[in-house]
Amino acid sequence: MSDRLTEDVTKLQGRFNSLKAEVGKVLVGQDDMLHRLLLGMLAGGHVLLEGVPGLAKTLVIKTLASSLDGTFSRIQFTPDMLPGDIVGTQIYNPREGTYTAKKGPVFGNFILADEINRAPAKVQSALLEAMQERQVTLGDQTFKLADPFLVLATQNPIEQEGTYPLPEAQLDRFMLKVRVGYPTKEDEVKIIDRMAGSGSEPTASKVMNTDEILEARDLVRQIFVDDKVKRYAVDLVSATRDPKAANMAQLAPLIDNGASPRASIALIKVAKAQALLSGRSYISPHDVKTIAHDVLRHRILVSYEAEAQGKSTDHVIGQILENVPVP
């Protein structure tokens, strides 16, 4: 069984490398961002991308969706949106005296929620049921969503006018929160050549279908996790709740609220996906450390004191990773 699992993992690693190469025809650099989108897809979790405008956040999501044989919906969030603009609504037929459901754009495989923090909480909450239960309730009817179903959201961290911070409950629904940085100078020159050159802009072709994604998710669930690695993940999350008990009393004044058990689950799920993309049938503590920032940064609420000292959640997570013993 172990040899068969290793063989299947190697085969799927090759398929995902082909997918990365296809997206790479359009996307220059930003390999970490693409890698983390694939981790979310394999782990069955939603991904929030945060970065200033112009960093290809929307482009990478659209290109990834076009490389996969699934339905894609793009929702541009605005302050005047209504919940029905996302999930759909019921339409009354006066002749028959009945209601029929008109499904919204959330009924697809890959949902791009562009600038999600531009819409008020009432609209954002329309996504909660869809993201967690993978279903939508319209009136007295409940509809199951497609499988796979993935919400890939973007938000701008610097422009606060006309934006609404995401509620903690919704932030927690995202498995990963990825910070997107600027490209290197070399990559930026390549971007200019590709997007402002004499030829036509490149496009990506379909290289995988949704059945293969579901097959890959089944394989991810079979990745072996040693009890020591599980304990390590729990120790990391526990340290965000009670730093003193983890011998990190200096962090206690910096944290108002720690991460929930959902974070421990996400650490293991995403680490399994990381192992598969690395071509291994087991996860190591290094896999957990590699993805810890993306899993935890939106699940820790830092205190006013931390903000006054200019210390972010990433600083807190970095301290925890340094001090919690690795098995």
C-alpha positions, 0 to 999 in steps of 0.5 A: 500500500505504501509503495502504491501511495508513493507511486500515486503521489509521484504521478500527481506531483508531475501533473501539478508541475505541468499545471504550474508550467501552464499557468507560468505561460501567463504568470511571471514570478509569484510562484509562492502565490500560485503554490499556495493557491494549489495547496488550498485547492488540494486541501479543500480550503478557501484562500484569501490573497492580500496585496496592493493593486497590480500584483497579478492576484486576479490574473493568477486566479483567472489563469488557474481556473482557465487551466482547469476544466471547471466552471469559473465565476467572478464577483466584483464586490462593491458597497451597493451589493446585496446578498442576492447578487452572490447566492441568488434569489427567489423569483415570484411567478404571479400566474402560477403563484409559485417561487422559482430559485434563480441561482447566483454566481456562487454556484460554480467550482472556482469563485473569484471574490474580487476586493471582498472587503469592498462590500458590507458585512451583510453581503459578506455573510452571504458567503458564510454558509457557502464557504463552510457547509458547501450549500446555499439556502434560498427560501425553504430550499437548500442547494448543494454547491459544486465539488470542488468548490473553492472561494479565492478572494482578494483584498487591498490592505492599504486603501481603507476608504469605502472598505469593510473589514472582514468579520472574524468568523468569515476570516476563519473560513479561509484556510490560508491568508497569503500576503502577496509581495512585489516581483523582483526586478528581473521578473518585472522586466519579463512581465514587461516583455510578456505583457507589453511586447509586440506579440499577443498576450499569452493564454493558458490551456486546460491541462487538468479536470475536476475529477483529477482534483477530487482524486488528488484530494483523496490522495492528500487524505491518505498522506501519513501523519505521525503522532509527533507531527500532530502534537507539534501542530497542536503545540503551535496553535496552543502557544497562540492561546496561552504563550505563558504555558509555552514558556513565551511569557513575552508574547502574552501582552501581544495577543488578545485572542489565539487560534481555534481548533480549526487552525490545527486542522488546517495546519495538518490538511495543508501540510499534507498537500505540501507533502504531496506537491513535494512528492512525499507520502508523509508529512514532516515538521518542516511542512507544518513550519512552511505553511504556518504563517499562511494558516495562522496570520488571520486567526490571531488577534494582536493587542493594541500594545502589539500594534503600538510596538509595530508588531504584527501577527507574522512577528508573533508566529515567527517567535512561536515557530522559533521557540516551540520544540520541533520533534 
